[in-house]
Amino acid sequence: MRNISDVIEGYLKQVIELSERDHIEIKRSEVAEKFQCVPSQINYVINTRFTVDRGYLVESKRGGGGYIRIKRIRLHQKSDVIADVIQRLEHGATQVMAEDIVFRLLDEEVISKREAKLILSAVDRATLLLPLPTRDEVRARILIAMLFTIKYQTTI
C-alpha cells in the first residue's frame, strides 16, 4: 500500500506532465485539502521528492496569495544530464543524494533499472563501511567513475 507522500508525489508529477507550461504553480493549502492532510505534509513531499538531484527546481512565495512553483529540469541530451550530476558530486554524496541522483537518471532514461540497482548496491552505506566524511567522498568518486563509464560507453 502506498503512503500519502507517494500519492501526493504521484499526483504532482502527473500535473507537471500534463501541464502545457514548463512549470506548475500550486497552493500548499489547496493540495493539503485535496488529500486531507496537513500543509506540512505537502512541504515534506516537495522538500524530499522534488529536489535538484531529482531534476526539479522549486520556488515559493509566502503570504496570503503565496504559491509553490515546481519546474521540471529536462536537459537535451543524456550527456548533459550526466555532466550536471558529475558537477554536483564534486563535494561528496550522501546516501540520500546518491539515491536521488540514481532515481533522476532512471527517470530520464539515462540508465536502466538493472544499472540503477547495481549503482545503489555499490554506493550503499552498508557496502561502504567507512566513517563520515570519507564514506561520502568515496561514494561520490564511485558514482563519478560509473557515470563516466555510462557517458563514454565503449564495447568490451
C-alpha positions in Angstrom: 0.0 0.0 0.0 1.3 3.4 -0.9 1.7 6.0 1.7 0.3 9.6 1.5 3.6 11.0 0.5 3.8 8.6 -2.5 0.3 9.5 -3.6 0.9 13.3 -3.3 4.2 12.9 -5.3 2.5 10.9 -8.0 -0.3 13.5 -8.2 2.1 16.4 -8.5 4.3 14.6 -11.1 1.1 13.9 -13.2 0.1 17.5 -13.0 3.6 18.6 -14.2 3.5 16.1 -17.1 0.0 17.3 -18.2 0.9 21.0 -17.9 1.3 22.9 -21.1 3.7 25.3 -19.4 7.3 24.5 -18.3 6.2 24.6 -14.6 3.2 24.3 -12.3 2.1 26.6 -9.5 0.2 25.2 -6.6 -1.2 26.4 -3.3 0.0 24.3 -0.5 -3.3 24.6 1.4 -5.3 23.5 -1.6 -3.2 20.4 -2.2 -3.4 19.6 1.5 -7.2 19.9 1.4 -7.4 17.7 -1.6 -5.5 14.9 0.2 -7.0 15.7 3.6 -3.6 16.2 5.2 -1.8 19.0 6.9 0.1 21.5 4.8 3.4 20.5 6.3 2.9 17.1 4.6 3.0 18.9 1.3 6.2 20.7 2.3 7.7 17.3 3.2 6.9 15.8 -0.2 8.2 18.9 -2.1 11.4 19.1 0.0 12.2 15.4 -0.3 10.8 14.3 -3.7 11.3 17.4 -5.8 15.0 18.2 -5.4 17.6 19.4 -7.8 19.2 16.0 -7.6 15.9 14.5 -8.9 15.6 17.1 -11.7 13.3 19.8 -10.2 13.6 23.4 -9.3 11.2 24.6 -6.6 10.5 28.2 -5.6 7.9 29.5 -3.2 6.2 32.8 -2.4 4.9 33.1 1.1 1.9 35.0 2.2 -1.8 35.1 1.5 -1.5 34.9 -2.2 1.5 32.6 -2.0 2.3 29.7 -4.2 4.8 26.9 -4.8 6.2 26.7 -8.3 7.7 23.4 -9.4 9.7 23.2 -12.6 11.0 20.0 -14.2 14.5 20.3 -15.5 14.9 18.4 -18.7 18.3 18.6 -20.3 18.5 18.0 -24.0 21.0 15.1 -24.1 21.9 12.3 -21.8 25.5 13.6 -21.7 24.2 16.9 -20.4 22.3 15.1 -17.6 25.5 13.2 -16.6 27.7 16.3 -16.8 25.2 18.1 -14.5 25.2 15.2 -12.0 29.0 14.9 -12.0 29.3 18.6 -11.2 27.0 18.2 -8.2 29.2 15.3 -6.9 32.4 17.3 -6.6 32.0 17.8 -2.8 30.8 14.3 -1.9 27.5 12.5 -1.9 25.3 11.5 1.0 23.2 8.3 0.8 20.0 10.3 0.1 21.7 12.4 -2.5 23.1 9.3 -4.3 19.6 7.7 -4.3 18.0 10.9 -5.7 20.6 11.1 -8.4 20.0 7.4 -9.4 16.2 8.0 -9.5 16.7 11.0 -11.7 19.0 9.1 -14.1 16.4 6.3 -14.2 13.5 8.7 -14.7 15.4 10.5 -17.6 16.2 7.0 -19.1 19.9 7.6 -18.8 20.3 4.2 -17.0 18.2 1.0 -16.9 16.5 -0.4 -13.8 19.3 -3.0 -13.6 22.0 -0.4 -13.7 20.2 1.6 -11.0 20.1 -1.4 -8.7 23.8 -2.1 -9.3 24.8 1.5 -8.6 22.6 1.7 -5.5 24.2 -1.5 -4.2 27.7 -0.3 -4.8 27.2 3.1 -3.1 25.0 1.9 -0.1 26.3 2.8 3.4 26.2 -1.0 4.2 28.7 -1.6 1.4 30.9 1.4 2.2 31.8 0.7 5.8 33.8 3.8 6.3 33.5 6.7 8.7 32.0 10.1 7.6 33.0 12.2 5.7 35.3 9.7 3.9 32.3 7.5 3.1 30.5 10.4 1.2 33.7 11.2 -0.7 34.2 7.6 -1.7 30.6 7.3 -2.7 30.9 10.4 -4.9 34.0 9.0 -6.6 32.4 5.7 -7.3 29.3 7.5 -8.8 31.5 9.7 -10.9 33.5 6.7 -12.2 30.3 4.9 -13.1 28.8 7.9 -14.8 31.9 8.4 -16.9 31.6 4.8 -18.0 28.0 5.3 -18.9 28.7 8.6 -20.7 31.6 7.2 -22.7 30.2 3.7 -23.3 32.6 1.5 -25.2 32.3 -2.1 -26.2 34.4 -4.6 -24.3 
